[in-house]
Amino acid sequence: MFIDIHSHILPGIDDGSRDIEQTLEMIKIAAVDGITAIAATPHVISGIYDNKKEEIRSALQELNKRIENENIPLLILPGAEVRLEPDLPQRHLRGELMTLNDTGRYLLLELPSAYVPDYTTRVMYELQLQGITPVLAHPERNASINKDPGLLLELSARGILMQLNTGSITGLFGSEVKKTALKLLKQGSVHVIGSDAHSAQGRRIPIISPAYEQIKKMCGAETAEILSYVNPSRIISGDSIITVNPQKRFTLWG
């Protein structure tokens, strides 16, 4: 079994699923792959995807009704992939940010694709002071981090969690991204994986099993289980996650 904490499965609200028919196709693909729950994490980017908490909840409620009617054994949970912006701490204090499964603890954050903003550490630290644990989405696909994975060391030391894309592990985003992803895995810098699914076709489909098998071969079955099910389960429950270090020892985090 797997739990997917990163997907663009809500229809018609970002660059993910275009309509309810494609969403249902994605859900069926996920169920066949062994995924039992998916966090719907639409983009939240000021001026581009201004998805509000109420809109996400409404879309989610409608989708779960359709899933129930279709008798699909899979649960869709609330969430968002929030672009890192300077005013996030203020927006969180106003109750505007949707955390993963709306527990108020874990917030999926996305960096700009080309660089790491100079306000990154400050914003994440201020969110942590408010009780939020940032989960950094697909850092392996950021151009600056791809060139220098050491940029993540300070963030990781500060308690920032790292979510790797399954497609990065299997090579769907190219050899350089895969190289960075595997390096982060070997370093024990990864806390959770997610599909980052956008469609029912091509390389952005909601599957986890191929990445799970590769992690299993490289790091062992226990690590693969922690990254694909145990930690996602703890995140959606608002509980402390388990960290994996290079020596394959496991400790609670948070």
C-alpha positions as CSV (number, residue, x, y, z in Angstrom):
1,M,0.0,0.0,0.0
2,F,1.1,3.6,-0.7
3,I,-0.1,7.1,0.3
4,D,0.5,9.9,-2.2
5,I,0.9,13.3,-0.5
6,H,1.5,15.3,-3.8
7,S,-0.9,15.3,-6.7
8,H,-2.7,17.7,-9.0
9,I,-5.8,15.6,-9.2
10,L,-8.6,18.2,-8.6
11,P,-10.1,18.9,-12.0
12,G,-9.8,22.3,-13.7
13,I,-8.1,24.4,-11.0
14,D,-4.4,24.3,-12.0
15,D,-2.2,22.7,-14.7
16,G,-3.1,19.2,-13.5
17,S,-6.3,17.3,-14.4
18,R,-8.3,19.1,-17.0
19,D,-11.7,17.7,-16.1
20,I,-13.6,15.2,-13.9
21,E,-13.2,12.4,-16.5
22,Q,-9.4,12.7,-16.4
23,T,-9.4,12.8,-12.6
24,L,-11.4,9.6,-12.4
25,E,-8.9,8.0,-14.8
26,M,-6.0,9.1,-12.6
27,I,-7.8,7.8,-9.5
28,K,-8.3,4.4,-11.1
29,I,-4.6,4.3,-12.1
30,A,-3.6,5.1,-8.6
31,A,-5.9,2.4,-7.1
32,V,-4.4,-0.2,-9.4
33,D,-0.9,0.8,-8.3
34,G,-1.8,0.2,-4.6
35,I,-2.3,3.8,-3.6
36,T,-5.0,4.0,-0.9
37,A,-5.1,7.8,-0.2
38,I,-4.1,10.9,-2.2
39,A,-3.6,14.4,-1.0
40,A,-5.0,16.8,-3.6
41,T,-2.4,19.5,-3.7
42,P,-3.3,22.1,-6.3
43,H,-0.8,24.9,-7.0
44,V,-1.2,28.1,-5.0
45,I,0.8,30.8,-6.7
46,S,-0.1,34.5,-6.3
47,G,-1.6,35.9,-9.5
48,I,-1.5,32.6,-11.4
49,Y,-3.3,30.0,-9.3
50,D,-5.1,31.8,-6.5
51,N,-6.7,28.7,-5.1
52,K,-8.4,29.5,-1.8
53,K,-8.9,27.0,1.1
54,E,-12.7,27.2,0.6
55,E,-12.4,26.5,-3.1
56,I,-10.1,23.5,-2.5
57,R,-12.5,22.1,0.1
58,S,-15.5,22.6,-2.2
59,A,-13.8,20.9,-5.1
60,L,-12.6,18.0,-2.9
61,Q,-16.1,17.5,-1.4
62,E,-17.6,17.2,-4.9
63,L,-14.8,14.8,-6.1
64,N,-15.2,12.5,-3.1
65,K,-18.9,12.3,-3.7
66,R,-18.2,11.2,-7.3
67,I,-15.7,8.6,-6.1
68,E,-18.2,7.2,-3.6
69,N,-20.8,6.9,-6.4
70,E,-18.2,5.2,-8.6
71,N,-17.3,2.7,-5.7
72,I,-13.6,3.4,-6.1
73,P,-11.7,2.3,-2.9
74,L,-9.5,5.4,-2.6
75,L,-9.7,8.5,-0.4
76,I,-8.8,12.0,-1.6
77,L,-7.6,14.4,1.2
78,P,-7.2,18.2,1.2
79,G,-3.9,19.9,0.6
80,A,-2.0,22.4,-1.5
81,E,1.4,23.0,-3.1
82,V,2.2,26.5,-2.1
83,R,4.8,28.6,-3.9
84,L,7.4,30.0,-1.5
85,E,6.6,33.7,-1.3
86,P,7.8,36.3,1.2
87,D,4.4,36.9,2.9
88,L,3.6,33.2,3.7
89,P,3.9,33.6,7.5
90,Q,1.4,36.5,7.4
91,R,-1.0,34.5,5.2
92,H,-0.8,31.6,7.5
93,L,-1.6,33.7,10.5
94,R,-4.7,34.9,8.6
95,G,-5.7,31.3,8.1
96,E,-5.2,31.4,4.3
97,L,-2.9,28.4,3.8
98,M,-4.1,24.8,3.3
99,T,-1.8,22.3,5.1
100,L,-1.6,18.7,4.2
101,N,-4.9,17.0,5.2
102,D,-5.8,20.4,6.9
103,T,-4.1,19.3,10.1
104,G,-2.3,22.6,10.6
105,R,1.1,20.9,10.8
106,Y,2.7,20.1,7.4
107,L,2.8,22.6,4.5
108,L,3.9,21.5,1.1
109,L,6.1,24.3,-0.3
110,E,7.4,24.7,-3.8
111,L,10.5,26.7,-4.8
112,P,10.7,28.6,-8.1
113,S,12.2,26.2,-10.6
114,A,15.3,28.1,-11.5
115,Y,16.7,29.3,-8.2
116,V,16.5,29.4,-4.4
117,P,15.2,32.8,-3.2
118,D,17.2,34.7,-0.6
119,Y,14.2,34.8,1.7
120,T,13.8,31.0,1.8
121,T,15.4,30.3,5.2
122,R,13.6,33.3,6.8
123,V,10.2,32.4,5.6
124,M,10.5,28.7,6.6
125,Y,11.8,29.6,10.0
126,E,8.9,32.0,10.6
127,L,6.5,29.3,9.6
128,Q,8.2,26.9,12.0
129,L,7.8,29.4,14.8
130,Q,4.0,29.2,14.1
131,G,4.0,25.4,14.4
132,I,4.3,24.6,10.7
133,T,6.7,21.9,9.4
134,P,7.6,22.8,5.8
135,V,7.8,19.9,3.3
136,L,9.8,21.0,0.3
137,A,8.4,19.6,-2.9
138,H,10.7,18.0,-5.5
139,P,13.9,20.0,-4.5
140,E,15.8,17.7,-7.0
141,R,14.1,19.5,-9.9
142,N,15.3,23.0,-8.8
143,A,18.1,24.2,-11.1
144,S,20.3,25.6,-8.3
145,I,19.9,22.6,-6.1
146,N,20.5,20.3,-9.1
147,K,23.8,21.9,-9.6
148,D,24.7,21.9,-5.8
149,P,22.6,19.5,-3.7
150,G,24.6,20.8,-0.7
151,L,22.2,23.8,-0.7
152,L,19.7,21.5,1.0
153,L,21.9,20.6,4.0
154,E,21.2,23.8,5.9
155,L,17.5,23.5,5.3
156,S,17.5,19.8,6.3
157,A,19.4,20.7,9.5
158,R,16.8,23.2,10.3
159,G,14.0,20.6,10.2
160,I,12.7,21.1,6.7
161,L,11.4,17.9,5.2
162,M,12.2,16.9,1.6
163,Q,9.7,15.3,-0.8
164,L,11.1,13.6,-3.8
165,N,9.1,13.0,-7.0
166,T,8.7,9.4,-8.0
167,G,9.4,10.3,-11.6
168,S,12.7,11.9,-10.6
169,I,13.8,8.6,-9.1
170,T,12.9,6.6,-12.1
171,G,14.5,9.0,-14.6
172,L,11.4,10.6,-16.2
173,F,12.8,14.1,-15.7
174,G,16.2,13.3,-17.2
175,S,19.5,11.9,-16.1
176,E,20.7,14.9,-14.1
177,V,17.5,15.1,-12.0
178,K,17.7,11.4,-11.4
179,K,21.4,11.7,-10.4
180,T,20.5,14.4,-7.8
181,A,17.5,12.4,-6.6
182,L,19.5,9.2,-6.0
183,K,22.3,11.2,-4.3
184,L,19.8,12.7,-1.9
185,L,18.4,9.2,-1.2
186,K,21.8,7.8,-0.5
187,Q,22.6,10.7,1.8
188,G,19.4,10.0,3.8
189,S,18.1,13.5,3.0
190,V,14.7,12.4,1.8
191,H,11.7,12.0,4.1
192,V,8.9,11.2,1.8
193,I,8.1,10.6,-1.9
194,G,5.1,11.6,-4.0
195,S,3.9,11.2,-7.5
196,D,3.3,14.9,-8.3
197,A,0.7,13.5,-10.8
198,H,-0.8,15.9,-13.4
199,S,-2.6,13.6,-15.8
200,A,-3.7,10.1,-16.7
201,Q,-1.1,9.8,-19.6
202,G,2.6,10.3,-20.1
203,R,5.2,10.7,-17.4
204,R,3.0,12.5,-14.9
205,I,0.6,9.7,-13.8
206,P,-0.2,8.8,-10.2
207,I,2.0,5.8,-9.6
208,I,4.5,5.1,-6.8
209,S,5.4,1.4,-7.3
210,P,8.3,1.8,-9.8
211,A,10.1,4.3,-7.5
212,Y,9.3,2.1,-4.5
213,E,11.0,-0.8,-6.2
214,Q,14.1,1.3,-7.0
215,I,14.4,2.6,-3.5
216,K,14.0,-1.0,-2.2
217,K,16.9,-2.2,-4.3
218,M,19.1,0.7,-3.4
219,C,18.2,1.4,0.3
220,G,16.3,-1.7,1.4
221,A,12.6,-2.6,1.9
222,E,12.2,-0.8,5.2
223,T,13.4,2.5,3.8
224,A,11.1,2.2,0.8
225,E,8.2,1.5,3.1
226,I,8.9,4.5,5.3
227,L,9.2,6.9,2.4
228,S,6.1,5.6,0.5
229,Y,3.7,4.7,3.3
230,V,4.8,5.2,6.9
231,N,5.8,8.9,6.6
232,P,3.0,9.9,4.3
233,S,0.6,8.3,6.8
234,R,2.2,10.2,9.6
235,I,2.1,13.4,7.7
236,I,-1.6,13.2,6.9
237,S,-2.3,12.4,10.5
238,G,-0.2,15.3,11.7
239,D,2.2,13.0,13.6
240,S,6.0,13.1,13.8
241,I,7.7,11.4,10.8
242,I,10.6,8.9,10.8
243,T,13.9,10.0,9.4
244,V,16.3,7.7,7.5
245,N,20.0,8.3,7.7
246,P,22.8,6.9,5.5
247,Q,23.5,4.1,8.1
248,K,19.8,3.0,7.7
249,R,18.9,3.9,11.3
250,F,15.5,5.3,11.9
251,T,14.5,8.1,14.3
252,L,11.5,10.2,15.0
253,W,11.6,13.8,13.7
254,G,9.4,16.6,15.0
